[in-house]
Every structure is written in C-alpha cells, then in structure tokens.
C-alpha cells in the first residue's frame, strides 16, 4: 500500500488552477491564489474608492473578479477604460435578461399555485437594487421557499411539468441541507438553488437556522415584479443576513466575495440604511459580533479585504463562533457522520484513483487515455451516491496531495471522478478549459454530466470562469 500511494503522488505537480474553499466548494471568485496580496489590495482600493485611478493593467484582475460591469458606470466620462469595459456590461446585461425571461414564468406559475417565493442574493440585488443588472455578476439564482416538504414537492413538480430539470435532491429529503432542490431551465441558462433555510446548514441542530429564516420571512417585503408577485428580504436583512451572515456562517465561512463591498455600498445608498439601523437589526437577529467583523473586513481600502477574498479569515470565524456558529465543531460533526460511508467508497475507488495517477504520469493530452472509459452507460447514480463518490475522491485528493493546498490537483481529481462515475453507470463528462488571468492563460479540468455542471462537484461557477477546450466523451 505504501508503494502504491507513493506512486500515486507522482502526478502532484500537474499544472492546473487552484480552486476551493471549505470542503472543496471550489468557488473561483473567492480563491485568487495568483494575485499578490499588495497588488490585489491596490486594485480593490482603486476600483471601490478611486475608480478614476484604474489603469489598463488592472483589467485582467477586474475581469477575474467579475467587476467590469460594476466599474464602468463609475468611471468618469472620457476615461479610456469605459470603451474597453463596454462588452463586460453588455454580456452581464444579456445574461441577466435571458435568465429573467425564463424565471419569471416559473414564479408566476408558483404564485398562481399558492407557492410564495422569496428572492435573495445576487440575482435579486442585480434586478432590484443596482441601477442596472449589468453592474452585478452572479452565478445561480437563489430563492427561499417555506420549509414544507409538500409545498416544495408541489413547486418542483410544477417546474418539471414545464420543462425544467432537477438533479433529484427534491425527491430525497435525507439529502436536504439548507438547500432542498436544484432546478435548471429548459435552455440550461438559468439555475435555481431552492433554499429552505437562509444560510448554510448541513448537520446538527436546526433551531438557529430556523429562527433566522423565520425572522427573514417575517420582515420580507411583498413586491410586484411587473405583474409577478414575489417577496424580497427587507433592506436591512439584505445587508445583515444575505451578506454578512451568509459569508461568515455559510459555505464561504471566513471569506468574502468581490461583490460584497459594492453590494453593501449600493444597499446603504439606495435604501438610506444607517449604521444604527443595521446594528439594531443585527442585534435583533443575534448576530452582532458577525456584523461587526464583516464591517471591519468589508472596507474598500481595508487591509484585510484582499485576504478575505483569498481565504478564510480568523476574525470572521471567531465572530461567528461568538454568535453561536462554531464552524470547526460543525465541520468535524459532518466528517464523523460521513466517515463510515466515505471510507467504504474510498476503498471502492482505489482503482480509479490509481488509474488517474497513471494518466498524470504519462503527461500530455489526456484524451487518448480518457476515451476508453467513455463507453455508453444507462441509468444514473442517485444524488446521495454521487455525493459520496465525489466526496471520497476529494478525500483521496487531500490525502495524496497534502502539501499543495488543493493547488494543481484538478486534473487527477477530475480524472478519477470521471472514471469512477462512468464505471458506476453515471453519464459523466470530463471537461477541460482555460481562462485568462493576470499571469497568463490558466488551465482547469472538471466533471459534468448529461445535465451540465454537477451540484455535488462543488464548482457552480466554473462555466462562468473557464472557456471549454475539449470534453470526453465528445
């Protein structure tokens, strides 16, 4: 076994892109390993506090952060970058319009059927708070439904009857976390993350998440969205709950996203939110420490902002713990719960991990090695089996490449996952792509299936960041 593991470590130096946050969530917007801290801090300062000082050298970083659409209307007239950023804004506006055109009919169906939907996070901010949707990048569309299994089932089946697709989570309540369903529109352009709790919950007592969720429902604002009735969080809750608590308590625990600073600025200006009103709401919700830490870090020219984009900050984790959210305890509880099943899967997947290592040692174009594993399959794995299989490959990756801090492991991880999923009858697809960064072109590899990006793979924004080079099977 020792010799086998030693051989398998031989592909650790494969070039790729580092992605990842807690539990391999791989959020490309948070983890910017390529950017020197001082350089990133200066780009952020210029973008948020002194837009007129932004230079052409900042463009690659701005685009990696998806801030081009936000910056363009804030540049003075005649600034040379306004023209360069025009296409950034056009692309964001076009994408939002397409998603909106597919989501509105579904929400109308739900409203007619008595299913209340509360929109929050990126899409809602772009549509209802920013001057134009072209200023705010987002990935999936987040919405909250009442935590009622019958109502959730009715909502999902209405969507399925009108051409939407589901990854199956809605039919397996044992796999429900804070999210209870993932829906993809008929065109594949819009993806809905259907929540039952306002922020991340995976294991342990639910009472705190339930209480926060009830408080957000209670203060929600009914809104007529050009004839479609929806609910929005109160302006204060958009700042305190959907920004601060979601970042410090959720899957991004201890780290921020590039849009957090402009989101907070826009909310304060548009709704005239005072520091006193926001602090009062944080106290009512029992998250005063979290809110204070978020404000400390979320400063346009603050020394900790760049660090928060690149990883987890102790100051945010400590604040969450003082408010009753102990991430370390929850993480270990989840690991212990999953350990027996994952251990069995790790043994099952040993041939796949070893085969991936062989592909890595060969180097070069991996397509010739991948094609024999791409024979047609029938059926598909259940969502829980997908989660366990992908989670077991992640554990192997952590074990075999401990010194790489998840950098340079996307190829062996994707190869092993692809082979294992195909071997167990799931229609997996190996995808390779590239992205332009301040240091040049960066490659990445990931796994999808016949329904597109897999929720359980943990890279929801990979399609927004990377341009596909090839896929197997083609």
N, C-alpha and C positions, 0 to 999 in steps of 0.2 A: 504493500500500500504506500509506503514512504517513497519508493522509487517511482511509482505511478504519479503521485502528487508532484514530485519534483519535475517529472517530465511535463506535466500539465502546466506548470508555472512558466514554461519556456516561451509562451506567447504573450507574456505580460507587457512586453514593450511595443505591442501593436499600436500604431498611431490611430487616434480617434479623438472624439470630443468628449470632454468631461461633462456629464450631466448628473444631477442628483441633489436630493435633499433628504429629509428624514425618510427612512425605509425605501430608498431608491425611487422616490417620486419623480425624479428626473425633470424638474421644471427648468427649462432652458433660460427663462427670464431671470431666475434668481442666481444661478451659478455662473459667474462670469470669470472663470479661472484665468482667462487670457489677459485680463486687463490689470496692469499695475495699479496698486491702490491709489497712489498720488495722482496718476493720470485720470483714473476714473472719477475721483473726487472733484478734480478740476472741471471735467466735462459736465458733471452733475451740477456743480455750482453755476457754471455759465448758462446751462440750459434752464435752470429753475430761477436763478436770481439775477442773471445778467445776459439775457438772450442776444443782445446786440454784439456781445463779445464772442459768440460761437463762430468757429472757423471751419473751413472745408476739411481740415484734419480731424475734426470731431465727428464727421458724418458716419464713418463705419461704426463707431461706438453708439451713436444715436440710433442708427438703424438696428443694431443688435439689441438695443433696449426698446425698440418699437416706440420711440419718442418723436419721430419725424413729423407725424401729423399734429402732435401737440405743439411742437415748437414753431411750425411755420406761421400761424396767425399771430404769434407773439414777436416775430422779427419785425423790425421797422421797415416801412415801405422803402424799396430800393436796395434792401440787403441782398447781397449776391446769392445767398442760400435759399431765398424764397422760391426761385425757379427750380433749384435742384431738389427741393422737398415737395414740389407740387405733386409728383407721382405718388409719393408716400401717402399724402392726404387723399388723393383720388382712389387709391387702392383700398384704403380703410373705409372710405365712404361707400364704395361699390360693394364691398364685402358685407358691410352692415346692412345695406339696403336689401341684399339678397337674403340674408338671414331673417331680417324683419318681415319680408314678404312671405316666408314660409312659416314663421312662428305665429304671426297674428291670426291666421285662420284656425290654427290649433287652439289658441287661447280663447277664441270665440266659441269654438265647439265646447270647450270645458265650461265656459261661463254659462252657455245655454243648458248644460247638464248639471249646473249647480256645483261645479268644482272651482273653488277660489284659488287663484294662483298669485303668489307674491313674488315679484321680480326683484332681484338684488344683484349686487356686484357689477362686473364690467359692462355687460350689455345695458343694464338699467341706467348706469351712470352715463354711458355714451348717448343713450336715447333721451334721457330726461334731465340731465344736469349740465353736460357740456354744451357750449354754444352750437357745435355741430358734431355729429358722430365721427367725423373724420379726425377728431382730435384724440380719440381714446381707443387704443388697441385692447382687445380682449380675446380670449380663446373660446371656451364654451359659454353657453348661456345658462346661468344659474337661476333656478326658481324654487320656491318653497311651497309645498302642499301640506295640508293638515296631516298629522301623524295618525291616519286612519287607514288601515290596510284595505278595507273595502273601497274607500274613495280613491286611493292610489291605484288599485286594480282597475277601477272604472275609468280613471283618467288615461292609464296606459293603453287599455284596450280600445278606447276611442281613437287614440293616436295610431295604433296598429291598423285599425279599420280604415284609416285614411292615408295609408302608405308609409307611415313612419316605421322605423325598425328599432328593436330593443336588443340589448345584449343578454337579456334573460334575468337580470337581477330582480326585476319586479316580481317574478314568479317564485323567487327563493328568499322569503323573509329572513331565513337564517343567515344570509349574506348581507343583510342590510346594515349599513353603518349610519352615518349622518345622511348618506345618500341612499335612496331606495329604488332608483331607476335611472337608466341612461338611454336616451332616445336620439335617433339620427333621422333627419328629414329625408323625404324621398330622393332629393338630389344629392344628399350626403354633405351639403354645405353647412347645415345647422345641426349642432349637437347640444342637447339639453341634459344638464345634470339636475335631476329632480331630487331635492332635499326634503327631509322631514325634520331635521334639526338645523339651526342656523350656522353651526360651526362643527368642526370635526369631532366625531365620536366613533370609536371602534370597539372598545371593550370597557367594562367596568360600570359603575353606577351611571344611570342616565339622568338623574334628578336635576343636576345643574344645567345640562343641555336643554332639558325640557323647560326649565324655568326661564332661561334666556329666550328660548323660542316663543314661549307664551307671551313674554314681555314685548317681543318684536311684533307679534300678531296684534296684541292689544293696542299698540300705538301706530299700526300701519295706516297709510293714507289711501283711501279709495281714489282711483284715478280713471278718468275717461280717456282712453288712448285712441282717439279718433274713432270712437264708436265701440271699442273693445274694452270692457271693464276689467281692470287689473288692480292689484294692490302694490304699493311701494312702501319700503320702510320709512319711518319719519326721518327728516333730515338729520337729526341728532343720531339716530340709530345707524344711518348710512355711514357716519364717521366713526362712532364708537364701536358698533357691533360688526359691520361688514368690512371695516378697515382694521381697526386696532385689534379687536378680539379675534377676527378671522386670521390675521397674521400671527399673533402671539400665541394663540391657542390651537390653531388648525394645523394643516399639513405643512405650512410654511414656518412652523414653530421656530421663533428666534430669528427670522429673516424677513425682509421686506421685498416688495416688488417695485420696479421703476415707476409705475403709475401711482404709487401711494402718495407721493408728495404732491403732484398736480391734483389728484383726487381730493385731498384734504383742502388744498387751496380753493378749488372750484366750489366745493360744498360750503366752505366758510363764506365765500363771496356771494354766491347765488342765493343762499338762504339766510345770510346775515347771522351766522352762528357765532356766538361769543364764547370766549374761553370759559366764562362762568356757567353758561348753559350746558356746554359739553361736559364740564367737570361734574355738574349736578347730575346729568344723565348717567355718567359713568358710575357715580356713587349709588344711584338708584338700582343699577344693574349689578352692583357688587364687583366692579372691575376697575376701581380707581387706580390701583397700582399698575395694571396693564396699560391704562390710558396714559398715565404719566410717563411711563417708559416709552411708549410709542411716540408721544410728542417729543420726547428728548431726542430720539433717534431720527425721526422723520422731519429733518430740517434741511432746507435746500443747500445750505453751505455747512452743514454739520459734519464733524469729523468722523461720526460713526455710520453715516448713511451708506457709504461705499462698502464698508464691512458688512452691513446688514444685507446688501444685495448679493454679496459673495458667500455668505454663510450664516450660521446661527450665532446670535449674539447672546452672551450670558445675561446681560442686563434685561433683555426681553423675556428670556426663560425664567429668570429669578422673579420678575414681576408677576408673570403668570402663576408661578408656584405660590407666591404670597396671596394671590387672589383665589387659590384653591385648585389650580390646574398644574399638577406635577407631571411634567412630560416624561421624566425618567421612569417614574413608577408605572405610568400607563404603557410606556414602550415595553418594559420588562414583563408587564402583565400580558400584553399581546403576544410577546415572544414565547412566553411559557404556555399560553393557550395553544399556539400554533405548533409548538415544538414536536409533539408526537407525530402529527401528520406530516410535517415538513421533513422530519428525519426519515420516514418511510419513502417519501418522494425523492429525497437526496440519494438514497440507495438505488432507486429505480432509474435515476437519471445519470448515474455514473457513466454508462456507455456514451451518452450524448455529450457530456462534458469532455470526456476523453477524445471523442471524435472532433469536437470543436478545437481542442488543443492541437490535434494533428493538422487541421486546416490552417491554423495560425502559424505553425512551424513551417509549412510549405511556402507561405508568403504569396505575394502577387494577387492576381484576380481570383476571388474565391468561387466564382460562378460554376466553374467546372466541377468543383468538389460538392457544391450545394445541389446541383441539378439531380443527381441520383436519388436524393431524399424527397424530391418534389413530385412523386407519383400521385395520381389522383386519390383522394380519400373520400369516404362517405360518412356522413354524420358529423358530429362535433362534440367536444367536451362540454360538460356542464360548467357554469360560471365558477362554482366552488373548486372544481378540478383545475380549471385554468389558473385560478388564484394560487392554488397550492403548487402547481407545476412551475409557474413563473417565479413564485416566491422561493422555491427550492433552488432554482438556478441562481437567483440573487444571492442566496446563502453560500452556494458554491463559489460564486464570484468573490464575495467578501473573504472567504477562506483562502482562496488561491492567489488573490492579488491584494493582500492587506496593506502593502506599502504604497499603493497607487492612489489611495483615497478616491476610488472609483474612476480615476482618470485612465484612459487608454484601455478600457475593458469592454467597450461597446461591441466590438466585433466578436470576441469569444462568447459574450453573453447572448448576443442576438443569434449567433450560430447554434449554440447549444439549445436555446429556447425554440428556435425554428425546427431543428431536427427532432426534439422531444415532442413538440406539438404534432408534427406530421406523423411521427411514429405512433402516437396515441389516437390518430384519426381525426385531428383537427385541421381545418384548411388554412394553415399558417402561410405567411408570405414573408420572405427575407427582403428587406429594403435597404438600399444604400443611398446616401445623399450627401450633398455638400452645402456649405454656407460660407459667405464671405465675412471675415472678421477683421479687426484692425491689424492682425498679424498675417493675413492672407486667407487662402481657402482652407476650410476645416472640414474633414470628413466625419461621417457618423453612420452607424448601422442600427436598425431597429426591426421589430417584428410587427406585422399587421395580420389580419385575417380577411376573409371574404367580405366582412362588414366594415373594413377600414381600420383605423387606429384602435387598438385594444385598450380598454379602460384599465384592465389588470396589468398591462405592461408598464403603466406609470409614466408615459410621455405624451400627455394630451396635446401639447403644442408643437410636437415635432414637425408636423406638416407646415406650420406657420414659419418655422425657422429654417428648415432644410429643403433644398430642391432635389427631387429624386434623380438619381443617376441610373440605377437599374433595380430590377426586382427579380426574385426567383420564387416560384415559377413565374415566367414572363406572361 
